[in-house]
Amino acid sequence: MNMDKDLPLAVLCGLLVGFGLYWFLVPDWFIAAGTAAVYAGAGYFYFAFDISLLGSAVQFDDRIDRLGYAIGLFGLSVSPIAFAQYYGQQGTTTLPFVILFMGVIAFLLFISKAQQQTEHTH
């Protein structure tokens, strides 16, 4: 881990997402800053621990567990869109909400995998 390189790269990643969200989708600094912070946090763990979001999937051996996992993934993929359309004005908040939600999922997965890596090295 090289914090001198990883942290600035993560902050840059978060700023790019935040500014892109602000300029193209939501002219609200509060939403853009919160989303930028989430992506900066996820980016830090991605760079610092060499974690791939799509590289290693969660796998279950039991058929029932796989079905439960599939149902949960379906809910994760559909719920932010449904939530944003319900509370948004004709879908204006849908895409920014989905972007934030995906960042939250990535952040939580990355910190979990990073913690597993640190437990295995100590």
C-alpha positions as CSV (number, residue, x, y, z in Angstrom):
1,M,0.0,0.0,0.0
2,N,1.3,3.4,-1.0
3,M,-0.8,6.0,0.8
4,D,1.1,8.8,-0.9
5,K,-0.2,7.7,-4.2
6,D,-3.5,5.9,-3.4
7,L,-5.2,8.7,-1.4
8,P,-4.6,11.5,-4.0
9,L,-5.8,9.2,-6.8
10,A,-8.9,8.3,-4.8
11,V,-9.7,11.9,-4.1
12,L,-9.2,12.7,-7.8
13,C,-11.6,9.9,-8.6
14,G,-14.2,11.2,-6.2
15,L,-13.8,14.8,-7.5
16,L,-14.3,13.6,-11.1
17,V,-17.5,11.8,-10.2
18,G,-18.7,14.7,-8.1
19,F,-18.0,17.4,-10.6
20,G,-19.4,15.2,-13.4
21,L,-22.6,14.7,-11.4
22,Y,-22.8,18.4,-10.7
23,W,-22.2,19.6,-14.2
24,F,-24.3,17.1,-16.1
25,L,-27.0,15.8,-13.8
26,V,-27.7,17.6,-10.5
27,P,-26.8,21.3,-9.9
28,D,-26.7,20.7,-6.1
29,W,-23.3,20.8,-4.4
30,F,-24.6,18.9,-1.4
31,I,-25.5,15.9,-3.5
32,A,-22.4,16.1,-5.6
33,A,-20.1,16.4,-2.6
34,G,-21.7,13.5,-0.8
35,T,-21.4,11.4,-3.9
36,A,-17.8,12.5,-4.4
37,A,-16.9,11.5,-0.9
38,V,-18.4,8.0,-1.4
39,Y,-16.5,7.5,-4.6
40,A,-13.3,8.8,-3.0
41,G,-13.6,6.3,-0.2
42,A,-14.4,3.5,-2.5
43,G,-11.5,4.6,-4.8
44,Y,-9.1,4.6,-1.9
45,F,-9.8,1.0,-1.0
46,Y,-9.7,0.0,-4.7
47,F,-6.3,1.5,-5.2
48,A,-4.7,0.7,-1.8
49,F,-5.8,-2.9,-1.6
50,D,-5.8,-3.9,-5.3
51,I,-9.4,-5.0,-5.1
52,S,-11.5,-5.7,-8.1
53,L,-15.3,-5.0,-7.9
54,L,-16.1,-7.5,-10.7
55,G,-13.1,-9.8,-10.4
56,S,-14.2,-12.0,-7.6
57,A,-17.9,-12.7,-7.2
58,V,-19.6,-13.9,-4.1
59,Q,-20.3,-17.6,-4.6
60,F,-22.6,-20.0,-2.8
61,D,-22.6,-23.8,-3.1
62,D,-26.1,-24.4,-1.8
63,R,-28.9,-23.9,-4.4
64,I,-31.2,-22.1,-2.0
65,D,-28.4,-19.7,-1.0
66,R,-27.8,-18.9,-4.7
67,L,-31.5,-18.2,-5.2
68,G,-31.6,-15.9,-2.1
69,Y,-28.5,-14.1,-3.5
70,A,-30.1,-13.7,-6.9
71,I,-33.3,-12.3,-5.3
72,G,-31.2,-9.9,-3.2
73,L,-29.2,-8.7,-6.3
74,F,-32.5,-8.1,-8.2
75,G,-33.7,-6.0,-5.3
76,L,-30.5,-4.0,-5.2
77,S,-30.6,-3.3,-8.9
78,V,-34.3,-2.3,-9.1
79,S,-34.9,-0.5,-5.7
80,P,-32.8,2.6,-6.3
81,I,-34.7,3.3,-9.6
82,A,-38.1,2.6,-8.0
83,F,-37.2,4.8,-5.0
84,A,-35.9,7.7,-7.1
85,Q,-38.9,7.6,-9.4
86,Y,-41.3,7.5,-6.5
87,Y,-39.7,10.5,-4.8
88,G,-38.3,12.3,-7.8
89,Q,-40.1,14.6,-10.2
90,Q,-40.7,12.6,-13.4
91,G,-37.4,10.7,-13.0
92,T,-35.1,13.8,-12.6
93,T,-33.4,12.3,-9.6
94,T,-33.2,8.7,-10.9
95,L,-29.7,8.7,-12.5
96,P,-27.9,10.6,-9.7
97,F,-29.5,8.4,-7.1
98,V,-28.5,5.3,-8.9
99,I,-24.9,6.6,-9.3
100,L,-24.8,7.3,-5.5
101,F,-26.3,3.9,-4.7
102,M,-23.7,2.1,-6.9
103,G,-20.9,4.0,-5.1
104,V,-22.3,3.0,-1.7
105,I,-22.4,-0.7,-2.8
106,A,-18.8,-0.5,-4.2
107,F,-17.6,1.2,-1.0
108,L,-19.1,-1.4,1.3
109,L,-17.8,-4.3,-0.8
110,F,-14.3,-2.7,-1.0
111,I,-14.0,-2.1,2.7
112,S,-15.2,-5.6,3.4
113,K,-12.6,-7.2,1.1
114,A,-9.9,-4.8,2.4
115,Q,-10.6,-5.9,6.0
116,Q,-10.4,-9.6,4.9
117,Q,-7.1,-8.9,3.2
118,T,-5.7,-7.2,6.4
119,E,-6.9,-10.1,8.6
120,H,-5.1,-12.6,6.4
121,T,-1.8,-10.7,6.5
122,H,-1.8,-10.2,10.3
